Amino acid sequence: MTSVIAQEQFSIYFESNKYEVNPSESQRLNLWINQNPMIKVLGIHGFCDEDGTFGFNDTLAKKRINFVYNVIKDKVKIREDFKTRSFGELHSNSKIKAENRKVTLFYIESKDLNRENEILGIKADPIELPKVAMQYPEKLVFDNPDGTQSEYKLDIDFMQKMNEAAVGQKLKVENLNFQINTFIVVPNSKGKLYELLVVMQKKPSLKIEIQGHLCCMPIDRLDLSTQRAKAINNFLVANGINENRLTFKGFGSSQPIYALPEKDETQRAANRRVEIMITANTNR
């Protein structure tokens, strides 16, 4: 129900079956307008007595509303939605029929204009701020104990996708390769680990499952897919990511992109992969 705090009312009365007021009511309406030039009308409601059919009374009430509106429209402020604005249970039939043939104006005084929405119980729509893209470095450079430096170029596009990914979405980590039959990441793929690390550092709400997949072998006898997923998990934990944000799982070759046996190296490379599944991500 709409709020009626600090809301005023003024009623104009009509003769039976009439939608124009008599001279006496016209004078009273104009006097009210002259006395209240700074008010704002929030709603105009029309009422009839019980005589006549529902359809007739409904039409008559609308004609009475339009009549009053045309009298006041250029003299006081009026809400554009005055016809549809509801004010709850505001009228109960009087035993005196003449008191039921009326139009009631609901309005606020000038001192309350800045509280119009509050009085009507209208809550402002939340302001949606434009999303600001997370900034990621193009590369990371580390000093080595022997005085040299190691530089890792990062895939900003992948990091942005991971940052914005929805729960349940999977992203393949391209070019993340391991030494044959081991869970050791080859040097050229180290940058892929840092991509994951940087995103996890910058997005505390992000939780992931690291999923390992193999090619070629129908049975993962060494559980290599799990060991590779675990190696990535351990790298992130060792670099400060809370282990509660991480899970890992190996699927062997049970979820191949291409059917086994693969036809060529391209298919084998596609099947042996690491995927990141998003398990939690807020403020996307």
Backbone bond lengths (Angstrom), bond angles and torsions (degrees), N, CA, C in turn:
res aa  C-N    CA-C-N  psi(-1)  N-CA   C-N-CA  omega(-1)  CA-C   N-CA-C  phi
1 M - - - 1.455 - - 1.523 109.17 -
2 T 1.328 116.17 142.38 1.453 120.59 -176.28 1.520 111.50 -74.03
3 S 1.314 116.45 145.89 1.457 121.87 178.84 1.518 110.18 -69.34
4 V 1.342 117.01 147.03 1.464 120.61 177.16 1.520 110.35 -126.82
5 I 1.315 116.52 28.09 1.460 120.57 -179.62 1.519 109.40 -67.85
6 A 1.323 117.70 132.82 1.467 123.73 175.76 1.518 111.56 57.68
7 Q 1.327 117.41 31.04 1.461 121.57 -179.08 1.524 109.04 -107.26
8 E 1.332 115.99 135.77 1.462 120.90 -177.27 1.520 110.35 -106.41
9 Q 1.353 116.20 163.44 1.462 121.48 178.73 1.528 110.02 -134.39
10 F 1.337 114.82 148.10 1.465 120.63 173.75 1.521 107.14 -145.13
11 S 1.339 117.40 130.32 1.461 121.40 -176.85 1.518 111.70 -115.89
12 I 1.324 114.91 143.83 1.463 123.77 175.51 1.522 106.62 -118.49
13 Y 1.327 116.93 138.03 1.463 120.75 -172.76 1.527 111.49 -110.58
14 F 1.334 115.39 149.37 1.459 122.29 -174.44 1.520 110.32 -122.45
15 E 1.324 115.44 155.57 1.456 120.44 173.23 1.525 108.84 -78.83
16 S 1.306 117.40 161.80 1.461 122.67 -175.93 1.525 111.18 -56.82
17 N 1.346 115.11 129.36 1.471 123.93 177.06 1.525 113.65 64.25
18 K 1.349 117.95 15.27 1.467 121.37 178.91 1.524 109.85 -108.28
19 Y 1.334 115.96 146.55 1.467 119.53 175.48 1.526 111.86 -116.96
20 E 1.363 116.29 6.16 1.459 121.29 170.92 1.527 107.24 -115.96
21 V 1.330 114.83 143.19 1.461 117.89 -176.78 1.520 111.23 -82.14
22 N 1.309 114.97 156.24 1.466 119.07 177.07 1.529 109.47 -77.94
23 P 1.328 119.03 169.38 1.475 121.59 -176.07 1.519 113.87 -55.26
24 S 1.322 116.54 -36.78 1.464 119.49 -178.29 1.528 111.19 -65.31
25 E 1.350 117.23 -45.59 1.466 120.82 179.40 1.530 111.03 -70.35
26 S 1.351 115.40 -33.36 1.466 118.83 177.53 1.520 110.36 -62.72
27 Q 1.322 116.26 -42.23 1.460 120.38 178.20 1.533 110.95 -64.72
28 R 1.319 115.98 -39.63 1.472 119.97 179.77 1.524 111.10 -66.79
29 L 1.338 117.63 -38.48 1.467 121.64 178.09 1.524 110.81 -65.67
30 N 1.323 117.09 -44.67 1.464 120.10 179.58 1.523 112.20 -66.08
31 L 1.316 116.61 -34.94 1.459 120.28 176.25 1.525 109.93 -63.68
32 W 1.340 116.86 -42.91 1.476 121.00 177.71 1.523 111.07 -61.16
33 I 1.315 117.20 -41.89 1.469 120.95 178.55 1.524 110.46 -61.75
34 N 1.340 116.27 -45.84 1.468 120.24 -178.31 1.527 111.87 -65.20
35 Q 1.310 116.35 -30.09 1.466 120.26 -178.87 1.529 112.51 -83.92
36 N 1.330 116.60 -14.47 1.470 120.42 -175.67 1.532 112.09 -132.48
37 P 1.329 117.62 58.02 1.471 119.42 -175.49 1.529 114.34 -70.11
38 M 1.335 117.53 -18.79 1.465 120.56 -173.16 1.532 113.56 -105.17
39 I 1.340 116.56 6.50 1.467 118.72 -179.35 1.527 110.60 -77.85
40 K 1.329 115.66 172.21 1.465 120.60 173.45 1.521 108.59 -132.36
41 V 1.332 115.69 126.42 1.452 121.57 179.95 1.530 108.95 -82.14
42 L 1.327 115.90 126.86 1.458 121.71 -178.26 1.525 112.24 -97.01
43 G 1.328 116.03 -28.52 1.458 119.43 -178.65 1.509 110.82 -160.75
44 I 1.341 116.45 150.81 1.464 122.30 177.06 1.518 107.14 -128.97
45 H 1.331 117.02 116.36 1.462 121.33 -176.70 1.524 109.85 -116.50
46 G 1.326 115.43 135.20 1.462 120.73 179.18 1.506 111.44 -107.77
47 F 1.352 116.59 143.38 1.458 122.26 -178.44 1.522 109.88 -135.14
48 C 1.341 115.60 153.84 1.459 122.18 178.44 1.524 109.61 -130.14
49 D 1.352 114.65 165.44 1.464 117.01 171.44 1.522 108.58 -79.37
50 E 1.300 117.78 -179.88 1.461 119.96 -172.85 1.512 113.29 -81.74
51 D 1.356 117.95 -7.46 1.461 120.29 179.60 1.521 110.29 -69.32
52 G 1.325 117.06 144.63 1.456 120.54 177.83 1.516 111.63 92.47
53 T 1.339 115.01 164.13 1.457 120.20 179.69 1.521 110.25 -74.27
54 F 1.353 114.66 164.16 1.465 119.67 179.15 1.530 110.68 -59.72
55 G 1.347 116.36 -45.45 1.458 120.09 -178.67 1.513 112.10 -61.96
56 F 1.327 116.30 -42.00 1.462 119.70 179.26 1.524 110.74 -64.08
57 N 1.321 116.36 -45.75 1.465 119.98 -178.73 1.518 111.76 -65.30
58 D 1.327 116.96 -37.25 1.464 120.30 178.77 1.520 110.56 -63.47
59 T 1.324 117.11 -44.44 1.470 121.02 178.06 1.513 110.79 -64.27
60 L 1.320 117.18 -42.28 1.458 121.75 -179.85 1.524 110.87 -63.14
61 A 1.340 116.97 -41.71 1.465 120.83 179.02 1.522 110.75 -62.11
62 K 1.333 116.71 -41.52 1.466 120.11 179.35 1.524 111.45 -65.63
63 K 1.344 117.30 -38.44 1.467 120.85 178.14 1.525 110.18 -64.87
64 R 1.309 116.57 -38.27 1.471 120.34 178.68 1.534 110.61 -65.65
65 I 1.343 116.17 -40.94 1.473 120.04 176.80 1.520 110.36 -60.83
66 N 1.339 117.03 -46.71 1.461 120.69 -178.90 1.525 111.91 -63.38
67 F 1.318 116.10 -36.66 1.459 119.49 178.50 1.527 111.21 -62.24
68 V 1.341 115.60 -49.30 1.467 119.56 -179.21 1.525 110.27 -64.78
69 Y 1.315 116.45 -40.59 1.475 120.12 179.40 1.526 110.55 -58.64
70 N 1.312 118.10 -45.33 1.467 121.09 -178.54 1.526 112.32 -64.90
71 V 1.330 116.25 -27.71 1.468 119.71 177.79 1.528 111.15 -72.98
72 I 1.350 117.21 -39.92 1.467 120.27 -171.18 1.521 114.34 -99.16
73 K 1.342 118.61 -12.83 1.469 121.61 -166.11 1.525 114.34 -58.35
74 D 1.325 118.22 -32.23 1.463 120.38 -178.38 1.524 112.47 -99.83
75 K 1.340 116.23 8.04 1.455 119.27 -173.59 1.528 113.47 -117.95
76 V 1.325 117.63 -24.00 1.462 121.68 177.16 1.526 108.59 -138.50
77 K 1.318 116.12 161.32 1.463 120.41 176.87 1.525 109.57 -74.58
78 I 1.346 115.50 143.73 1.460 121.25 -179.04 1.526 108.89 -139.02
79 R 1.317 116.52 133.98 1.472 119.99 174.77 1.529 110.02 -63.91
80 E 1.346 115.61 143.07 1.458 119.56 -179.60 1.527 111.93 -64.86
81 D 1.317 117.19 -29.68 1.468 120.20 -177.95 1.525 112.01 -97.50
82 F 1.337 117.41 30.15 1.459 120.47 -174.10 1.533 112.30 -62.31
83 K 1.345 117.68 -25.71 1.462 119.57 -178.49 1.520 112.64 -77.22
84 T 1.313 116.39 -27.97 1.463 120.05 -176.76 1.520 113.17 -103.07
85 R 1.310 117.59 -7.16 1.459 120.71 -178.12 1.520 109.82 -69.70
86 S 1.346 116.51 121.91 1.456 122.06 -177.55 1.528 110.34 -95.77
87 F 1.345 115.40 143.34 1.460 119.74 179.03 1.524 111.61 -126.25
88 G 1.332 115.69 22.59 1.452 119.47 175.16 1.524 112.65 73.96
89 E 1.321 116.23 -154.96 1.466 121.83 -177.78 1.524 109.16 -81.07
90 L 1.325 114.91 96.06 1.464 118.58 -174.39 1.524 113.18 -116.58
91 H 1.317 116.38 -3.32 1.461 118.32 -177.19 1.518 110.03 -141.00
92 S 1.303 115.76 129.54 1.463 121.03 171.03 1.525 106.80 -128.58
93 N 1.323 116.21 140.41 1.460 120.19 -174.96 1.530 112.29 -60.10
94 S 1.321 113.10 135.13 1.461 119.56 174.13 1.521 108.60 -90.14
95 K 1.309 116.93 154.57 1.463 120.69 175.42 1.514 111.03 -66.78
96 I 1.341 115.39 -21.92 1.462 120.34 177.48 1.522 107.91 -91.99
97 K 1.313 116.99 111.07 1.462 121.01 -172.80 1.522 112.62 -58.12
98 A 1.300 117.61 -36.25 1.472 121.26 -176.90 1.523 111.54 -60.89
99 E 1.321 116.47 -27.12 1.467 120.03 -179.43 1.521 112.23 -78.19
100 N 1.329 116.95 -12.07 1.462 120.99 179.52 1.527 112.50 -94.35
101 R 1.344 116.99 -14.58 1.466 120.48 -179.77 1.533 107.84 -90.89
102 K 1.325 115.66 88.26 1.470 117.28 -171.67 1.526 111.72 -153.85
103 V 1.329 113.01 165.77 1.467 122.30 167.22 1.518 106.36 -122.19
104 T 1.312 115.96 129.44 1.469 120.45 179.73 1.522 109.85 -110.23
105 L 1.324 115.33 129.50 1.464 122.50 176.15 1.525 108.04 -97.48
106 F 1.315 116.07 128.03 1.460 121.38 174.35 1.521 107.18 -105.97
107 Y 1.323 116.89 127.16 1.462 119.19 -171.06 1.521 111.00 -147.60
108 I 1.318 115.28 166.20 1.461 121.72 173.23 1.515 108.90 -122.80
109 E 1.314 115.72 150.51 1.453 121.27 179.58 1.534 110.23 -81.57
110 S 1.320 115.73 165.67 1.466 120.63 -175.14 1.521 112.27 -58.11
111 K 1.321 117.72 -33.58 1.466 121.08 -178.43 1.529 112.30 -66.71
112 D 1.342 116.60 -17.92 1.464 120.71 -177.91 1.521 113.10 -107.10
113 L 1.344 118.32 6.41 1.468 120.45 -175.79 1.531 112.22 -60.16
114 N 1.333 116.04 -36.17 1.470 118.27 -179.10 1.535 112.34 -74.07
115 R 1.319 116.98 -6.57 1.463 121.82 178.55 1.524 111.75 -111.71
116 E 1.322 116.38 18.96 1.468 120.73 -174.98 1.523 112.62 -54.11
117 N 1.333 117.70 -51.98 1.464 120.50 -178.37 1.524 111.94 -65.13
118 E 1.327 115.83 -36.48 1.470 119.44 177.88 1.523 110.22 -63.21
119 I 1.323 116.63 -44.02 1.457 121.59 -179.30 1.520 111.02 -63.78
120 L 1.341 116.01 -36.67 1.457 120.81 -179.89 1.524 112.67 -84.06
121 G 1.329 116.60 -4.88 1.453 119.60 -179.06 1.513 113.63 73.27
122 I 1.335 116.39 25.66 1.463 121.16 -179.41 1.511 108.96 -93.68
123 K 1.331 115.93 122.45 1.455 120.68 178.10 1.516 109.18 -93.83
124 A 1.308 115.12 134.22 1.464 120.24 -179.92 1.524 109.74 -65.75
125 D 1.327 115.93 141.73 1.458 120.22 175.72 1.518 109.40 -64.28
126 P 1.319 116.57 136.13 1.471 118.43 179.34 1.523 110.64 -61.63
127 I 1.302 115.26 140.19 1.461 120.58 179.06 1.518 108.37 -78.35
128 E 1.315 114.97 119.13 1.457 119.59 -179.85 1.520 108.92 -92.50
129 L 1.308 114.66 110.92 1.455 119.47 -178.95 1.522 109.92 -74.53
130 P 1.332 116.85 142.99 1.463 118.85 178.03 1.519 110.98 -62.61
131 K 1.326 114.94 141.57 1.452 119.37 179.25 1.520 110.14 -68.38
132 V 1.300 114.55 133.28 1.464 120.03 176.78 1.525 107.58 -102.22
133 A 1.311 115.51 121.15 1.457 119.98 -177.76 1.526 109.88 -63.29
134 M 1.330 114.88 135.22 1.458 120.13 177.29 1.522 108.86 -64.81
135 Q 1.311 116.20 136.22 1.458 120.85 179.64 1.523 110.37 -91.44
136 Y 1.316 115.91 126.80 1.456 121.69 -179.95 1.532 110.15 -122.24
137 P 1.323 116.99 146.11 1.471 120.44 178.95 1.527 111.20 -72.82
138 E 1.310 116.37 148.96 1.461 120.97 177.49 1.530 111.42 -78.30
139 K 1.339 115.77 -22.48 1.462 118.72 -179.93 1.521 109.94 -158.24
140 L 1.318 115.36 161.66 1.453 122.28 174.01 1.527 108.11 -124.96
141 V 1.338 115.65 139.20 1.466 120.88 -179.73 1.522 108.53 -124.74
142 F 1.344 115.99 129.31 1.459 121.42 -179.04 1.531 109.80 -121.96
143 D 1.327 115.48 141.62 1.470 120.77 174.52 1.522 109.77 -83.07
144 N 1.311 116.89 131.77 1.464 122.73 178.32 1.527 110.32 -93.56
145 P 1.316 116.68 155.73 1.478 120.77 -179.45 1.535 113.00 -57.59
146 D 1.333 117.11 -28.18 1.470 119.06 -177.51 1.521 112.82 -87.11
147 G 1.327 117.51 9.78 1.459 120.81 177.86 1.516 114.13 92.49
148 T 1.316 118.46 -7.81 1.460 121.38 177.72 1.529 109.49 -86.48
149 Q 1.315 116.08 177.41 1.459 121.61 177.59 1.528 110.81 -126.62
150 S 1.309 115.06 147.60 1.463 121.32 173.85 1.523 108.20 -112.11
151 E 1.322 114.97 127.75 1.465 120.21 -178.49 1.528 109.44 -116.72
152 Y 1.342 115.89 132.50 1.456 120.97 179.57 1.524 109.07 -123.89
153 K 1.319 116.15 118.49 1.460 120.59 175.72 1.527 108.88 -80.07
154 L 1.326 115.51 139.45 1.460 120.73 -175.01 1.530 110.96 -113.71
155 D 1.312 115.24 147.21 1.466 122.28 179.04 1.530 108.72 -90.79
156 I 1.332 115.76 96.59 1.470 120.54 -176.05 1.529 110.71 -63.76
157 D 1.321 117.23 -37.65 1.461 120.58 -179.14 1.533 110.80 -60.74
158 F 1.331 116.97 -43.48 1.467 120.23 178.31 1.525 110.84 -63.51
159 M 1.330 116.40 -42.43 1.471 119.59 -178.51 1.528 111.05 -64.50
160 Q 1.332 117.59 -39.40 1.461 120.31 177.12 1.527 110.90 -63.68
161 K 1.335 116.70 -41.43 1.465 119.99 178.72 1.526 111.26 -63.10
162 M 1.308 115.98 -41.64 1.461 119.67 179.04 1.525 110.28 -65.30
163 N 1.296 117.66 -40.02 1.453 122.87 179.38 1.529 111.84 -61.16
164 E 1.347 116.99 -37.72 1.457 121.94 -174.73 1.520 113.52 -96.67
165 A 1.329 118.36 -4.05 1.460 121.09 -172.41 1.529 112.36 -63.73
166 A 1.317 115.09 145.36 1.467 121.48 178.73 1.528 110.06 -83.42
167 V 1.334 114.39 158.57 1.459 119.82 177.57 1.528 109.37 -59.68
168 G 1.332 116.11 132.46 1.453 121.74 -178.32 1.514 114.08 94.31
169 Q 1.317 116.57 -14.88 1.461 119.92 -179.92 1.526 110.29 -75.38
170 K 1.344 115.64 143.68 1.459 121.16 178.58 1.528 109.66 -114.14
171 L 1.319 115.39 139.95 1.459 121.71 176.45 1.522 108.72 -125.97
172 K 1.304 116.19 127.69 1.455 120.41 176.41 1.517 109.25 -79.40
173 V 1.330 115.99 133.73 1.464 120.84 176.64 1.535 106.70 -88.33
174 E 1.306 115.61 101.24 1.463 119.96 -177.06 1.535 110.92 -68.83
175 N 1.334 114.10 144.86 1.478 121.36 172.67 1.534 113.51 61.98
176 L 1.311 116.67 27.52 1.463 120.00 173.07 1.536 106.64 -97.34
177 N 1.321 115.45 102.52 1.473 120.91 -172.84 1.526 111.19 -117.16
178 F 1.336 114.56 154.38 1.456 122.29 -178.54 1.533 109.33 -122.29
179 Q 1.315 114.26 156.91 1.454 118.13 172.55 1.532 109.16 -63.94
180 I 1.326 116.67 146.19 1.462 122.31 -173.47 1.530 111.13 -54.53
181 N 1.332 114.17 128.00 1.466 122.85 176.38 1.527 113.67 60.79
182 T 1.345 116.14 25.62 1.465 119.84 176.09 1.524 109.32 -135.33
183 F 1.314 115.72 174.39 1.464 120.52 174.02 1.528 110.60 -107.00
184 I 1.337 117.10 21.47 1.466 121.93 179.21 1.529 109.18 -88.86
185 V 1.325 116.59 123.24 1.458 121.38 179.65 1.526 109.02 -72.82
186 V 1.327 117.05 132.57 1.461 120.47 179.41 1.529 108.99 -68.37
187 P 1.343 118.76 150.46 1.471 121.80 -176.39 1.520 113.80 -52.99
188 N 1.338 117.51 -39.38 1.466 120.10 -177.24 1.531 113.50 -68.29
189 S 1.333 116.75 -11.83 1.467 120.42 -178.96 1.526 112.93 -103.82
190 K 1.333 117.30 0.70 1.473 120.27 -177.47 1.535 111.33 -57.65
191 G 1.330 116.63 -34.56 1.465 119.52 -178.99 1.515 112.55 -59.34
192 K 1.349 117.51 -29.79 1.458 120.47 179.79 1.526 111.44 -65.75
193 L 1.331 115.99 -34.55 1.463 119.75 176.67 1.518 110.97 -65.86
194 Y 1.327 115.92 -39.69 1.465 119.55 -179.56 1.525 111.76 -70.56
195 E 1.335 117.36 -29.17 1.462 119.38 174.24 1.526 110.11 -60.68
196 L 1.320 116.02 -46.91 1.464 120.01 177.78 1.523 111.03 -61.37
197 L 1.314 116.29 -43.27 1.458 121.42 -177.81 1.522 111.16 -62.16
198 V 1.331 116.85 -47.04 1.465 120.57 -176.92 1.527 110.84 -62.51
199 V 1.327 117.47 -43.23 1.465 120.06 179.27 1.524 110.55 -63.09
200 M 1.327 116.90 -44.63 1.466 120.04 179.91 1.520 111.57 -64.31
201 Q 1.332 117.62 -33.84 1.459 121.11 177.91 1.529 111.34 -68.59
202 K 1.320 116.76 -38.72 1.461 120.87 -174.79 1.522 112.92 -85.11
203 K 1.330 117.26 -15.85 1.480 120.65 -176.84 1.518 109.97 -125.34
204 P 1.341 117.80 81.51 1.474 121.37 -175.69 1.529 114.24 -59.47
205 S 1.338 118.02 -23.22 1.467 120.14 -178.60 1.521 112.37 -81.53
206 L 1.318 117.21 -8.43 1.456 121.57 -174.33 1.524 111.44 -81.19
207 K 1.334 115.89 130.97 1.461 122.30 173.47 1.525 107.91 -127.75
208 I 1.320 115.99 144.10 1.461 119.43 -174.43 1.528 111.76 -138.08
209 E 1.336 114.36 158.50 1.456 121.21 167.11 1.524 107.13 -115.55
210 I 1.320 116.30 128.15 1.459 122.55 -179.99 1.523 107.24 -92.85
211 Q 1.320 116.89 120.88 1.461 121.03 -174.08 1.527 110.35 -116.97
212 G 1.328 115.62 124.04 1.460 121.33 179.89 1.518 112.11 -101.25
213 H 1.345 116.86 141.50 1.468 122.67 179.70 1.529 109.10 -135.74
214 L 1.327 115.96 145.81 1.465 122.04 178.50 1.518 111.25 -114.41
215 C 1.303 115.15 165.99 1.453 121.83 172.40 1.534 109.36 -111.92
216 C 1.306 114.60 175.35 1.468 123.00 162.51 1.521 115.30 71.90
217 M 1.327 118.16 -55.99 1.466 121.24 -171.70 1.523 111.10 -92.84
218 P 1.318 118.83 124.99 1.469 120.27 178.05 1.522 112.76 -66.48
219 I 1.336 117.19 -24.14 1.465 120.92 179.61 1.527 108.91 -124.12
220 D 1.329 116.62 127.24 1.467 122.08 179.49 1.529 108.16 -88.57
221 R 1.339 116.72 79.26 1.470 121.51 -173.06 1.519 112.56 -63.64
222 L 1.341 117.13 -31.94 1.469 120.55 -178.61 1.539 112.43 -92.16
223 D 1.350 115.50 1.93 1.473 120.41 -175.60 1.529 109.80 53.59
224 L 1.344 114.48 39.86 1.459 120.52 -174.20 1.523 112.15 -66.30
225 S 1.317 116.33 -35.92 1.475 118.44 -178.98 1.529 110.56 -62.47
226 T 1.336 116.95 -38.58 1.471 120.25 177.62 1.515 110.71 -69.55
227 Q 1.328 117.51 -41.27 1.464 121.29 -179.28 1.529 110.97 -63.16
228 R 1.315 117.31 -37.06 1.470 120.19 178.92 1.528 111.21 -70.12
229 A 1.321 116.65 -42.05 1.466 119.77 176.27 1.525 110.49 -62.71
230 K 1.340 115.77 -40.13 1.465 120.31 179.31 1.524 111.08 -65.68
231 A 1.335 117.68 -37.22 1.468 120.79 179.59 1.529 110.90 -60.97
232 I 1.329 116.50 -40.34 1.471 120.21 177.82 1.520 109.76 -67.52
233 N 1.319 116.86 -42.99 1.465 122.25 176.46 1.534 110.29 -55.88
234 N 1.333 116.39 -47.11 1.463 120.83 -178.27 1.521 111.91 -65.41
235 F 1.323 116.93 -35.81 1.470 120.34 177.01 1.529 110.45 -61.30
236 L 1.324 117.24 -44.32 1.466 121.12 -178.90 1.523 111.03 -66.66
237 V 1.331 116.42 -43.29 1.466 120.14 178.86 1.522 110.55 -63.30
238 A 1.341 116.91 -42.48 1.469 121.00 -179.84 1.512 112.18 -62.73
239 N 1.343 116.41 -22.72 1.459 120.65 -179.65 1.534 112.44 -104.02
240 G 1.339 116.06 22.17 1.468 120.10 167.78 1.511 116.74 100.38
241 I 1.334 119.75 1.66 1.456 120.51 178.70 1.527 109.17 -82.83
242 N 1.332 116.19 128.47 1.464 121.54 -178.64 1.531 109.86 -60.87
243 E 1.313 116.10 129.41 1.458 120.23 -176.31 1.527 112.72 -64.53
244 N 1.340 117.40 -18.47 1.462 120.38 177.56 1.529 112.48 -70.20
245 R 1.336 115.87 -13.45 1.464 120.14 178.55 1.523 111.34 -92.74
246 L 1.306 117.32 -0.20 1.462 121.68 -172.15 1.521 111.62 -128.35
247 T 1.332 115.37 141.27 1.457 121.88 165.27 1.524 106.72 -137.17
248 F 1.307 116.93 161.95 1.468 119.44 178.22 1.513 109.43 -142.93
249 K 1.332 114.95 153.84 1.452 119.44 -177.21 1.523 109.77 -156.82
250 G 1.310 116.52 141.81 1.458 121.39 176.62 1.514 111.18 -109.35
251 F 1.326 116.54 136.33 1.459 121.45 -178.03 1.530 112.56 -112.72
252 G 1.353 116.84 4.43 1.453 118.87 -176.20 1.512 110.02 56.11
253 S 1.329 116.70 -132.16 1.469 120.96 176.62 1.531 110.36 -112.94
254 S 1.348 116.51 28.14 1.470 121.36 -177.26 1.529 113.07 -77.83
255 Q 1.343 117.04 -13.42 1.464 120.34 -179.98 1.526 109.82 -128.88
256 P 1.306 117.50 60.89 1.469 119.32 -177.12 1.525 112.45 -73.77
257 I 1.318 115.08 149.27 1.458 119.87 172.25 1.534 108.57 -76.92
258 Y 1.330 114.62 -39.70 1.471 121.31 175.94 1.521 108.76 -114.66
259 A 1.331 116.12 141.69 1.464 121.26 -177.88 1.525 111.15 -62.47
260 L 1.336 114.87 144.14 1.467 120.91 175.78 1.534 109.76 -84.05
261 P 1.313 120.29 146.71 1.471 124.83 -8.40 1.526 110.67 -74.07
262 E 1.340 115.70 142.24 1.450 119.78 -179.97 1.523 110.83 -65.52
263 K 1.310 116.06 154.02 1.459 121.11 -176.42 1.527 112.71 -82.61
264 D 1.347 116.56 -28.26 1.466 118.59 -176.64 1.522 109.28 -157.39
265 E 1.324 115.54 -179.76 1.468 120.95 -177.03 1.521 111.69 -66.08
266 T 1.313 116.86 -32.46 1.469 119.75 178.47 1.523 110.41 -59.84
267 Q 1.320 116.82 -43.70 1.458 120.74 179.00 1.525 111.27 -70.10
268 R 1.320 116.39 -39.06 1.468 119.19 177.93 1.528 110.86 -63.22
269 A 1.331 116.61 -42.33 1.469 120.55 179.84 1.526 111.33 -63.85
270 A 1.336 115.95 -35.12 1.475 119.90 179.13 1.524 111.22 -68.71
271 N 1.338 115.80 -35.93 1.470 119.65 -177.96 1.523 113.12 -74.85
272 R 1.336 116.77 -36.56 1.474 117.92 178.83 1.529 107.28 -88.67
273 R 1.293 113.98 105.05 1.461 119.86 -169.94 1.521 110.79 -150.71
274 V 1.324 114.95 164.89 1.463 122.67 171.04 1.518 106.89 -119.20
275 E 1.330 116.49 131.06 1.465 121.50 177.30 1.526 109.32 -120.51
276 I 1.307 114.43 147.69 1.466 121.87 177.01 1.517 107.50 -109.64
277 M 1.335 117.03 117.84 1.460 120.72 175.45 1.532 109.06 -101.98
278 I 1.315 116.34 129.68 1.474 121.63 -178.98 1.530 108.43 -79.28
279 T 1.326 116.62 123.48 1.463 120.64 178.59 1.528 112.05 -107.59
280 A 1.319 118.51 -15.94 1.471 122.39 174.28 1.515 107.98 -159.79
281 N 1.340 115.53 138.73 1.467 119.55 178.83 1.514 108.04 -166.22
282 T 1.311 117.38 108.71 1.462 121.68 178.80 1.519 109.94 -108.89
283 N 1.362 114.47 165.86 1.474 121.07 -179.21 1.515 111.67 54.32
284 R 1.339 113.84 46.29 1.452 118.62 -179.37 1.506 110.99 -67.47
